[in-house]
Amino acid sequence: MIRVTDVTHDYGPERALHAVSFAIGAGEIVGFLGPNGAGKSTLFKLLSTYLPVQHGALEVAGFDVARSPLAVRARIGYLSEHNPLFEGMRVDRYLAFVGAAHGLAGAELDQRARWVVERCELGDVLAKRVRDCSKGFRQRLGLAAALIHDPPVLLLDEPTHGLDPLQVARFRAFVKELAPGRAVLFSSHVLAEVAAISDRLLLLVRGRLVLDERVDALRRRAPGGDLEELVLGAVRDSEVSVSLGREGGAA
């Protein structure tokens, strides 16, 4: 459902991604972990067609991102890190607007809107304007908008940001319920969040993919089952590798 092959991306002289490759199949929940500035959001923007592909190839639901961006957009649900919303619109009208933009109409639109409202617990704020909603409700609205057209691929960039602990627990259960038949890629800089929900963990450090492994396998080889120590060790090793590479290049 998602295939990333040898993807490199630059912002001027700064390299954000270095030859990143991975694949995600239907039914997989994959957590994308990395410190701030690691390149996670850049990769999400490439997959969602918000950034042009510079080098390498990205495929979503069988469509090439560079060659068929409209087909890709129709098949993804994307909740971005900053979750831009139309502040002046009412919540119910915003959902109707997003659904219509995806080609939904009539009874189908009504059915999908009711479903996302129920699952994302938005019933209490339907008549409110977006700007009057709390951070938690705004995040839930962004998730509802990403789901309204029932996409086969979900891209969730820091999806639990702004949610309280109970909402986070419900979100985890909801994503696991959604996973069958879908590919789910979500990013976080919180290891516990990734480990609690993911089948696989991808670790990105300074634009390099330094770890791609199933969470259960990681737990088995982590000292005392301590995932944090294992992941921090991978980060440290990659930082040393980057530093040595730069020194070698300078020499």
C-alpha positions as CSV (number, residue, x, y, z in Angstrom):
1,M,0.0,0.0,0.0
2,I,3.0,2.3,0.7
3,R,6.3,1.9,-1.0
4,V,9.2,4.4,-0.6
5,T,12.4,3.7,-2.6
6,D,15.7,5.5,-2.3
7,V,14.0,8.9,-1.5
8,T,16.3,11.8,-0.9
9,H,15.1,15.4,-0.4
10,D,16.9,18.7,0.1
11,Y,15.9,22.1,1.3
12,G,18.5,24.2,-0.4
13,P,21.9,23.1,0.9
14,E,20.3,21.1,3.7
15,R,19.6,17.4,3.2
16,A,16.4,16.4,5.0
17,L,16.2,12.8,3.8
18,H,19.0,10.5,2.7
19,A,18.1,7.5,0.4
20,V,15.1,6.4,2.6
21,S,13.4,3.1,1.6
22,F,10.7,1.0,3.2
23,A,7.3,-0.6,2.4
24,I,4.0,-0.9,4.4
25,G,1.3,-3.5,3.5
26,A,-2.4,-3.5,4.1
27,G,-3.3,-4.2,7.8
28,E,0.0,-2.8,9.1
29,I,0.3,0.0,11.7
30,V,3.8,1.4,11.4
31,G,5.1,4.0,13.9
32,F,7.6,6.5,12.6
33,L,9.8,7.6,15.4
34,G,12.5,10.3,15.5
35,P,13.6,13.5,17.2
36,N,12.4,16.8,16.1
37,G,14.0,17.7,12.7
38,A,14.7,14.1,11.8
39,G,12.7,14.4,8.5
40,K,9.4,12.7,9.5
41,S,7.2,15.6,8.4
42,T,9.1,15.9,5.2
43,L,8.4,12.3,4.3
44,F,4.7,12.7,5.2
45,K,4.5,15.8,2.9
46,L,6.1,13.8,0.1
47,L,3.7,10.9,0.5
48,S,0.7,13.3,0.6
49,T,1.9,15.2,-2.5
50,Y,2.4,18.5,-0.7
51,L,6.1,18.4,-1.7
52,P,7.5,17.5,-5.1
53,V,9.6,14.3,-5.4
54,Q,13.2,15.2,-6.0
55,H,14.9,11.8,-6.1
56,G,13.7,8.3,-5.6
57,A,10.1,7.0,-5.9
58,L,7.0,6.9,-3.7
59,E,4.0,4.8,-4.3
60,V,0.6,4.9,-2.5
61,A,-2.1,2.3,-3.1
62,G,-0.6,1.4,-6.4
63,F,-0.2,4.9,-7.7
64,D,3.1,6.8,-8.2
65,V,3.1,10.0,-6.1
66,A,4.9,12.1,-8.8
67,R,2.9,10.9,-11.8
68,S,-0.6,10.5,-10.3
69,P,-0.9,13.0,-7.4
70,L,-4.7,13.3,-7.7
71,A,-5.2,9.6,-7.5
72,V,-2.9,9.5,-4.5
73,R,-4.8,12.3,-2.7
74,A,-8.1,10.4,-3.2
75,R,-6.7,7.4,-1.4
76,I,-5.0,8.9,1.6
77,G,-6.3,10.4,4.8
78,Y,-3.7,12.9,6.0
79,L,-3.7,14.5,9.4
80,S,-0.8,16.9,9.3
81,E,1.3,18.0,12.3
82,H,-0.2,21.5,12.3
83,N,-3.7,20.4,11.4
84,P,-4.8,23.4,9.3
85,L,-8.6,24.0,9.5
86,F,-11.0,26.6,8.3
87,E,-11.4,28.6,11.5
88,G,-14.6,30.4,10.6
89,M,-16.6,27.4,9.6
90,R,-18.9,25.4,11.8
91,V,-17.7,21.9,12.5
92,D,-20.6,20.1,10.8
93,R,-20.2,22.3,7.7
94,Y,-16.5,21.8,7.6
95,L,-16.9,18.0,7.5
96,A,-19.5,18.4,4.8
97,F,-17.1,20.6,2.8
98,V,-14.2,18.1,3.1
99,G,-16.5,15.2,2.2
100,A,-17.8,17.0,-0.9
101,A,-14.2,17.8,-1.9
102,H,-13.6,14.0,-2.0
103,G,-16.7,13.5,-4.2
104,L,-19.2,12.5,-1.5
105,A,-22.8,13.7,-1.8
106,G,-26.3,13.0,-0.6
107,A,-26.9,9.9,1.5
108,E,-23.3,8.7,1.2
109,L,-22.0,12.0,2.6
110,D,-24.5,12.0,5.4
111,Q,-23.6,8.4,6.4
112,R,-19.8,9.0,6.4
113,A,-20.3,12.3,8.3
114,R,-22.3,10.6,11.0
115,W,-19.8,7.8,11.3
116,V,-16.8,10.1,11.8
117,V,-18.7,12.3,14.2
118,E,-19.6,9.3,16.3
119,R,-16.1,7.7,16.2
120,C,-14.2,10.9,16.8
121,E,-16.7,12.1,19.5
122,L,-17.6,15.4,17.9
123,G,-21.3,15.4,18.6
124,D,-21.0,18.1,21.3
125,V,-19.3,20.6,19.0
126,L,-21.1,20.2,15.7
127,A,-22.7,23.6,15.9
128,K,-19.5,25.4,17.1
129,R,-17.2,27.3,14.8
130,V,-13.8,25.7,14.5
131,R,-12.0,28.6,16.2
132,D,-14.1,28.1,19.3
133,C,-13.1,24.5,19.8
134,S,-10.5,23.3,22.2
135,K,-7.2,21.9,21.0
136,G,-8.4,18.3,21.7
137,F,-11.6,18.8,19.7
138,R,-9.6,20.4,16.8
139,Q,-7.3,17.4,16.7
140,R,-10.3,15.1,16.6
141,L,-11.8,17.2,13.8
142,G,-8.7,16.8,11.8
143,L,-8.8,13.1,12.2
144,A,-12.5,13.0,11.2
145,A,-11.7,15.0,8.1
146,A,-8.9,12.5,7.2
147,L,-11.3,9.6,7.6
148,I,-14.5,10.9,6.0
149,H,-13.8,9.4,2.5
150,D,-12.8,6.0,4.0
151,P,-9.3,6.0,2.5
152,P,-7.1,2.8,2.3
153,V,-4.0,4.7,3.5
154,L,-3.8,6.8,6.7
155,L,-0.9,9.2,7.3
156,L,-1.1,10.6,10.8
157,D,1.6,13.1,11.8
158,E,1.7,13.5,15.6
159,P,-2.0,12.5,15.8
160,T,-2.3,12.5,19.6
161,H,-0.9,16.0,20.1
162,G,-3.3,17.9,22.3
163,L,-5.3,14.9,23.4
164,D,-5.8,14.0,27.1
165,P,-4.8,10.6,28.4
166,L,-8.3,9.1,28.0
167,Q,-8.6,10.4,24.4
168,V,-5.1,9.0,23.6
169,A,-6.2,5.5,24.8
170,R,-9.4,5.8,22.7
171,F,-7.4,6.9,19.7
172,R,-5.1,3.9,20.0
173,A,-8.1,1.5,20.1
174,F,-9.7,3.3,17.2
175,V,-6.6,3.1,15.0
176,K,-6.3,-0.6,15.7
177,E,-9.9,-1.0,14.8
178,L,-9.3,0.8,11.5
179,A,-6.1,-1.1,10.5
180,P,-7.6,-4.2,8.9
181,G,-7.4,-3.6,5.1
182,R,-5.5,-0.3,5.5
183,A,-1.9,0.8,5.8
184,V,-1.4,3.2,8.7
185,L,1.7,5.3,9.1
186,F,1.9,7.6,12.0
187,S,4.7,9.7,13.4
188,S,5.7,10.6,16.9
189,H,8.7,11.6,18.9
190,V,7.3,9.6,21.9
191,L,8.6,6.0,22.0
192,A,5.8,4.8,24.4
193,E,3.2,6.0,22.0
194,V,4.8,4.2,19.1
195,A,5.3,1.0,21.0
196,A,1.8,0.9,22.3
197,I,0.1,0.9,19.0
198,S,2.5,-0.1,16.2
199,D,3.3,-3.5,14.6
200,R,6.6,-2.0,13.3
201,L,8.9,0.8,14.3
202,L,10.8,3.0,11.8
203,L,13.5,5.2,13.4
204,L,14.7,8.2,11.5
205,V,17.7,10.2,12.6
206,R,19.0,13.2,10.7
207,G,17.1,12.0,7.6
208,R,18.5,8.5,7.7
209,L,16.4,5.4,8.4
210,V,18.5,3.6,11.0
211,L,16.0,1.1,12.3
212,D,13.1,-0.9,10.7
213,E,11.9,-3.7,12.9
214,R,8.8,-5.3,14.4
215,V,8.0,-4.0,17.9
216,D,7.7,-7.6,19.3
217,A,11.1,-8.4,17.9
218,L,12.6,-5.3,19.4
219,R,11.2,-6.1,22.8
220,R,12.8,-9.6,22.6
221,R,16.3,-8.2,22.0
222,A,16.0,-5.1,24.2
223,P,18.1,-5.4,27.4
224,G,15.5,-6.3,30.1
225,G,12.8,-5.5,27.6
226,D,13.8,-1.8,27.8
227,L,12.9,-0.4,24.4
228,E,14.1,3.1,25.3
229,E,17.7,2.0,25.9
230,L,17.7,0.1,22.6
231,V,16.3,3.0,20.6
232,L,18.6,5.5,22.3
233,G,21.5,3.3,21.5
234,A,20.5,3.2,17.8
235,V,20.3,7.0,17.8
236,R,23.7,7.4,19.4
237,D,25.2,4.9,17.0
238,S,23.7,6.8,14.0
239,E,24.9,10.1,15.3
240,V,28.5,8.7,15.6
241,S,28.2,7.3,12.1
242,V,27.1,10.6,10.7
243,S,29.9,12.4,12.5
244,L,32.6,10.0,11.3
245,G,31.2,10.2,7.8
246,R,31.6,14.0,7.8
247,E,35.1,13.8,9.2
248,G,36.0,11.3,6.5
249,G,34.6,13.5,3.8
250,A,36.4,16.5,5.1
251,A,39.7,14.6,5.1
